[in-house]
Amino acid sequence: MILLVEDEKLLRWSLRQRLEKSGHAVADADNLAAATEQHPAAGARDIMLLRPVAPDGNGLDFYEANAERLEDTWCW
């Protein structure tokens, strides 16, 4: 499962379509708060695609703050 965090609606939609076309299961969020709600509540994520700068924070800060619960998740 891939969790895609992207605030630009069209880009998020486009990336999701391409990932799903490649056979991946994808959940998406438009900000880090929504990503926090989706991980791990909806099940373990294998990959998180984060923006370095999101509307409600910094993706790298988000990763560092959640590193323990994201230890089995690849983040980009």
N, C-alpha and C positions, 0 to 999 in steps of 0.2 A: 504494500500500500504506500502510495506517495501522498504526502500532504503538501500542497502548493499554497504558499502565502504570497499573494500579489494584490495590491490595492487597485491597480488599473483593470477595470472590469473586462475590457476587450482583450487585453493581453492575457489575463487569467483564463478567460474562456478559450482563447486560441491555444495556449499551452496545455490546458486540460484536454482539449480535443485531440491534439497531437499525441499526448501521452496515452490517452485511452485507445487511440487508433493503433498504437504500438503494443497494445495488450496489457497496459498497466491499470490497476485499480487506483483511482485518484479521488481524494477529498480536497476541497479548497477552502480557503479563508481569505478575507479581504484585509485582515489586520492581525497583529500579534495576539490581541485579546481573544479573538475568535480561534486562532491557532491553539492557544492555551486550553480553551474549552474542548477542542477536538482531540487533543493529545494528552493522555492516552485513553480518554473516555470512550472513544469509538473504536478502540482496539489499537494494537501496536502499529506504529508506522515504521516502515523500513527506511524511507527517505523523506526528508523535509527540504523543500526548496524555499529558501528565505531571501527576501530582499535585504541588502545591507542597511537600507534606510526605509523604514515603514512609517505610515502616518502616525502610529502610536508608539514608536520606539525604534531602537536599532536592532537589527536581526542578530548581530554578533553578541550584543548584550543579552538578548533573549536566550541565545544558545548557552552562553556562560551561566546565566541564572538558572537554567533548567538542565544543565549538563548531566546531573545525576540521573534524572528520569529519561534523558535522551541518549544514555550511554550506548544503547543498541541501535541507534538511529543515525544514519548518515545525513549530515546537513550541508547544504550548499547554498 
